[in-house]
Amino acid sequence: MAPRVLIYLLRRDLRFADNPILHSLAQSLAQSHQPYTHLLPLYIFPAHQIEVSGFLSSPSEKSPYPEARSQVGGFWRCGQLRAKFLAESVWDLKSDLEKNGSGLCVRVGMLGDVVRSMLEEWKGEDGEVASVWMTGEPGIEEKREERDVRRVVEEKGKEFKLWHDEKYFVDEYAFAIPFSRDRSTTANANRLSRDLPFQDPKKCPDIFTSFKKSVEPLREAPRSVLPPPSSLPPYPPASSIPPQSAPFTIPSDLDLPTLISTLKKPLSTTLDLQHPPRKPGREVKTAHPFTGGSTPVHNRMAHLLSSGAATVYKDTRNGLLGPDFSTKLSAWLALGCITARQIHAYLLGFEDETSDIGKGAHGYGKGENKGTGWIRFELLWRDYMRLVCQKFGPRLFRAEGFRNDKQASWSYDKATLTRILEGSTGTGLIDASQRELYHTGYTSNRARQNVASFLAKHMGLDWRLGAEWYECCLVDYDVASNWGNWQYNAGVGNDPREGGGGRMFNPVKQAADYDGNASYVKAWCPETEKLSVEEAFQRWKVDESRRKEVGLEGDVGTEQPLKKINFNIRGGGGRGGGGGGDRRGGRGGRGGGGGRGRGKGRDGFSKRDMQ
């Protein structure tokens, strides 16, 4: 039998276990007739979403693609920190595949271009590519990629199959797995949705609470995790795989450090900021000291359970400093390194004593608690943002938002925007968050909400600028959560409040409530170290006679604050310590504005994003 190769094109499904495509292939090996003799897992760094000019074969070569910059603000769409996390995640999957007798082919370019090259240049004596499979994604650009790949594959007379990834908390589609759950009936055997109460994402409620009620109880909602494949079709001979198309080159001995440095190479270390946020004078530990890939996230889950952090999550999730006030699972979820139902399975094992992970920890074996229950709630929020993304399509990236608010007036004042991005607004919580984001690729959900509100509501800037900056900087960037949540905080998204415009955060009050002794602000804004709590939150309140003494003479945030917010702190602050508190309020998000990037534009972050 002549070799028949299946190309599995990976995007945000970077995991070996609970992978519907790999699971299906493993099952097919037990059949007498095997449709494929070889499997080529393929990951393509997409040229429109991450800059790939570092892979040019020589300095004299020119990339055939425009720079991967955002549509409204012109920011790099993927900064150095997210590029590193992505590379680590790709490499971790490569390692898992190689341990199981397979491998991973890495390429750069537009997906349709790379697949066309693969199909045209595959050597006939080594068989043929019979099929190309990939999983679907909700974003506008991602849908365009799927159409491009489908068109190329079908033009060449090959089979194309688009799978629905099962990485979400509540399963959406019935495509290959029979209806076997108790609550399924023959009446729904022809339904598109296996577990959702509606057939079409356009029927998704505009209000999250309505959606949540329709799928409760959440503890019973997810399906079982798919086991890792016991075996896979072999990797094709290296001699049969076409090389990277010119003008790019992928070294045959590519390793992870080289991959990371090549992705970083064209990106400016300052992200084009003239005065980038300075590092704190003293050591400040990042709240996100994690690497990409499935291996680290499963270790993280074990830590969350064993340390008791999952049990107390609802009480600590509004924290600002340290790695364990929230789960920090969002970056791995965004790339599909772990699935929501895998997380759910870990929680079940902890709650029901069916796993030894977390044995002896607070809450072990005592059923669902408020912490583990809230983690499920957050996972469902991610599902909801994905469905909203599918429902509204290009409107996710338009200035008028889901609400189609033509009356909203947004500005683009470059000087004001620059002050916000550089963390020199003079408002302590905003400056601390922006500096943390720049240096670590992470900032807390509470801080994200305040930054979004400050940029869009207080300063009246186009909310899409903030969404695009978050896309550039955040290691946990997720298209639906980011853009949907920025819309929400800008008042043009699916906010249940009438008109959506009444939700405005007071960043001084918020700092008092969630950073009561200013430990977070003082950590990231060392110029405030000698100040009182109230002065740290609003440096302009420092009397002019003292500014030289405390090192604030000439400080633009002190002398020319973007906005003076009159709020007096009584009793020295609120909950204190940059720690937890009661989490209420909005999310974050992002948008776009038409043109090359995402049809009509696109996104930033989330209230409930497992941050």
FENLIN-V780499 format. One record per backbone hydrogen bond with DSSP energy under -1.0 kcal/mol. CO is the residue of the C=O (numbers start at 1). NH is the residue of the N-H. If there is no record, write none. Layout:
# FENLIN-V780499
co=CO nh=NH
co=CO nh=NH
This chain:
# FENLIN-V780499
co=3 nh=128
co=4 nh=37
co=4 nh=38
co=5 nh=130
co=5 nh=131
co=6 nh=40
co=7 nh=133
co=8 nh=42
co=13 nh=15
co=19 nh=23
co=20 nh=24
co=21 nh=25
co=22 nh=26
co=23 nh=27
co=24 nh=28
co=25 nh=29
co=27 nh=30
co=28 nh=31
co=38 nh=6
co=40 nh=8
co=41 nh=105
co=42 nh=10
co=43 nh=107
co=45 nh=109
co=46 nh=49
co=46 nh=50
co=52 nh=55
co=53 nh=56
co=55 nh=249
co=58 nh=61
co=67 nh=69
co=68 nh=77
co=75 nh=70
co=79 nh=83
co=80 nh=84
co=81 nh=85
co=82 nh=86
co=83 nh=87
co=84 nh=88
co=85 nh=89
co=86 nh=90
co=87 nh=91
co=88 nh=92
co=89 nh=93
co=90 nh=94
co=91 nh=95
co=92 nh=96
co=93 nh=97
co=94 nh=98
co=95 nh=99
co=97 nh=102
co=98 nh=101
co=105 nh=43
co=107 nh=45
co=109 nh=47
co=110 nh=114
co=111 nh=115
co=112 nh=116
co=113 nh=117
co=114 nh=118
co=115 nh=119
co=116 nh=120
co=117 nh=121
co=118 nh=122
co=123 nh=126
co=124 nh=127
co=128 nh=5
co=130 nh=159
co=131 nh=7
co=132 nh=161
co=133 nh=9
co=134 nh=163
co=139 nh=143
co=140 nh=144
co=141 nh=145
co=142 nh=146
co=143 nh=147
co=144 nh=148
co=145 nh=149
co=146 nh=150
co=147 nh=151
co=148 nh=152
co=149 nh=153
co=150 nh=154
co=151 nh=155
co=152 nh=156
co=153 nh=158
co=154 nh=157
co=159 nh=132
co=161 nh=134
co=163 nh=136
co=167 nh=340
co=181 nh=184
co=185 nh=188
co=186 nh=189
co=188 nh=191
co=192 nh=174
co=200 nh=203
co=201 nh=204
co=207 nh=211
co=208 nh=212
co=209 nh=213
co=210 nh=214
co=212 nh=215
co=217 nh=220
co=218 nh=221
co=226 nh=18
co=234 nh=39
co=237 nh=240
co=245 nh=248
co=247 nh=57
co=251 nh=254
co=255 nh=259
co=256 nh=260
co=257 nh=261
co=258 nh=262
co=259 nh=263
co=260 nh=264
co=261 nh=265
co=264 nh=267
co=268 nh=271
co=270 nh=273
co=293 nh=297
co=294 nh=298
co=295 nh=299
co=296 nh=300
co=297 nh=301
co=298 nh=302
co=299 nh=303
co=300 nh=304
co=301 nh=305
co=302 nh=306
co=303 nh=307
co=304 nh=310
co=308 nh=312
co=312 nh=315
co=312 nh=316
co=313 nh=317
co=315 nh=581
co=316 nh=319
co=329 nh=333
co=330 nh=334
co=332 nh=337
co=333 nh=336
co=335 nh=14
co=339 nh=343
co=340 nh=344
co=341 nh=345
co=342 nh=346
co=343 nh=347
co=344 nh=348
co=345 nh=349
co=346 nh=350
co=347 nh=351
co=348 nh=352
co=349 nh=355
co=350 nh=365
co=351 nh=367
co=356 nh=359
co=358 nh=361
co=361 nh=364
co=363 nh=366
co=369 nh=373
co=370 nh=374
co=371 nh=375
co=372 nh=376
co=373 nh=377
co=374 nh=378
co=375 nh=379
co=376 nh=380
co=377 nh=381
co=378 nh=382
co=379 nh=383
co=380 nh=384
co=381 nh=385
co=382 nh=386
co=383 nh=387
co=384 nh=388
co=385 nh=389
co=386 nh=390
co=387 nh=391
co=388 nh=392
co=389 nh=393
co=392 nh=395
co=393 nh=396
co=394 nh=397
co=397 nh=592
co=398 nh=401
co=400 nh=405
co=401 nh=404
co=404 nh=406
co=411 nh=462
co=413 nh=417
co=414 nh=418
co=415 nh=419
co=416 nh=420
co=417 nh=421
co=418 nh=422
co=419 nh=424
co=425 nh=562
co=426 nh=539
co=427 nh=431
co=428 nh=432
co=429 nh=433
co=430 nh=434
co=431 nh=435
co=432 nh=436
co=433 nh=437
co=434 nh=438
co=435 nh=439
co=436 nh=440
co=437 nh=441
co=441 nh=475
co=444 nh=448
co=445 nh=449
co=446 nh=450
co=447 nh=451
co=448 nh=452
co=449 nh=453
co=450 nh=454
co=451 nh=455
co=452 nh=456
co=453 nh=457
co=453 nh=458
co=454 nh=459
co=455 nh=461
co=460 nh=411
co=462 nh=465
co=463 nh=467
co=464 nh=468
co=465 nh=469
co=466 nh=470
co=467 nh=471
co=468 nh=472
co=469 nh=473
co=470 nh=474
co=472 nh=79
co=478 nh=482
co=479 nh=483
co=480 nh=484
co=481 nh=485
co=482 nh=486
co=482 nh=605
co=483 nh=487
co=483 nh=590
co=484 nh=488
co=485 nh=489
co=485 nh=589
co=486 nh=490
co=487 nh=492
co=487 nh=493
co=492 nh=403
co=493 nh=495
co=497 nh=500
co=502 nh=504
co=506 nh=510
co=507 nh=511
co=508 nh=512
co=509 nh=513
co=510 nh=514
co=511 nh=515
co=512 nh=574
co=513 nh=575
co=515 nh=518
co=518 nh=522
co=519 nh=523
co=520 nh=524
co=521 nh=525
co=525 nh=528
co=526 nh=529
co=528 nh=531
co=532 nh=536
co=533 nh=537
co=534 nh=538
co=537 nh=428
co=538 nh=541
co=539 nh=542
co=543 nh=546
co=546 nh=550
co=547 nh=552
co=548 nh=551
co=552 nh=555
co=555 nh=559
co=556 nh=560
co=565 nh=567
co=576 nh=579
co=578 nh=320
co=578 nh=321
co=598 nh=600
co=598 nh=601
co=599 nh=595
co=602 nh=591
co=610 nh=329
co=610 nh=330
